[in-house]
Amino acid sequence: MRKIWWKILCIVLIFYVIVMGIMGPVPHLAIINESIRNTYYHVALWLAMTTLLFASMVFSIRYLSKGRINDDDIASELAKSAIFFGILGCLTGSVWANYTWGDPWPNDPKLNGAAVGILIYLAYLLLRSSFEDEQRKARISSVYNIFAFAVFIPIIYILPRLTDSLHPGSGGNSTFGSYDFNNDIRKVFYPAIIGYILLGLWLAELRVRIKRINRVREEKLVSTSRI
Amino acid sequence: MHCERNPTSKGFDLVSTITELQASSRLPVILNEIKTLIWKEVTLEWRQKYALSGMLLYVVSTVFVCYLSFNLRRNQLTPIVWNTLFWIIILFTAVNAIAKSFSQERFGRLLYYYNLCSPQAIIISKIVYNSLIMLLLSGFGFVFYAFVMGNPVGDMGLYLICILLAAIGFASVLTLVAGIASKADNSATLMAVLSFPIILPMLLMTIRLAKNALDGLDWSVSSDEITTLLSIDLIVITLSYLLFPYLWRS
């Protein structure tokens, strides 16, 4: 909690991405034109989301092996911030698709996969909310979380590659990275991913702390009422 | 229930003897347990026939409702619609049939299994048994569906393989989800919400494979779909095997 440097790094990176993402030089391509800048927002958001979900799964595995409720708190809050990024990623992708493909939500395997992926994690939240007992909730939702991640990766990253898809990076289309001759995109893209991951961790950290404080307060309440 | 193992000598034993037993001959013990548990499920099902006959009647009546609903424009039922409709019927049948696999057992009996068998044996036996049930239901459903709605299938062998793969896949996904949902209070809603997104990739692959079979395409065209389906099945079964012990403990 004392370590503040990564929060400053996060703010600096995000401001850098916002400024350089809009002002910086980008490769010029037909049709896509300036909308290639969406790579910094949409693609980086989804990569950050996948990283956060992976971290969430790791904490779920840790909970199952060690049985500490803290690990489950972290796993659930990481999943929540990942869902937030996922929804933002869908919106930014939709805006881009509206101008590039002429349709905010074309019927495409990658997009439908993304929607299903978000549904899976919304179901995870619903599952969490349907238990009263904390340990039971933690154990069962950890099991589902691991299962969900194992299904999520094929839906998003493997199945669209096997079929025809409009989306860059699947169905034989190249990603924009292959047009990046001067490393212009990379200079902003990698900081963007790191910045979003840090932001997600920050969000999760705040919520975990709120949860812990509430738990301590509840315990105090219980102990005082007993006396 | 005819468990071959004596509950008093092995069921409530000390930890040391159990670990010793597992260390000495783990695989045969598990295989033996699985066999016994599957046999137990079959006898249980046979004793209360209403469950299975209820599911069969469910398939028949759903197919019949679809038949009557499409009756007005019978000739407009293209093979694609025919195929999709069949798989959606099978999906709902699967969810309904497998949802009860954990909830129908009473708490005391679950505690009894907990003492008697390893959780791996329980989940594998449930998956195998549910696959058998799904095979029976989807096979029967297919025969009745083809009888009522006409049969445009070009390559019967491939279509049957597709039904086989789908039955195993649906059963393995839904068994774990049923285990999760049975722990919660509103398990019927939860079952649908949890299982539909997870089962969707499998359903889409199945529909695509079935479409290839319907058109009578060469088998080499659909080898991609078959391997993908098999690998999804494998992932799901491995995960169920690894994760179920944690679920079982609560």
Interface residues (C-beta under 8 A of the other chain):
Chain A: L64 G113 V116 G117 L119 I120 A123 L126 L127 S130 F131 Q135 R136 R139 I140 S142 V143 Y144 I146 F147 A148 A150 V151 P154 I155 L159 L162
Chain B: L176 I180 K183 A184 D185 N186 L190 V193 L194 F196 P197 I198 L200 P201 L204 M205 D224 T228 I232 I235 V236 L239 L243 Y246 L247 R249 S250
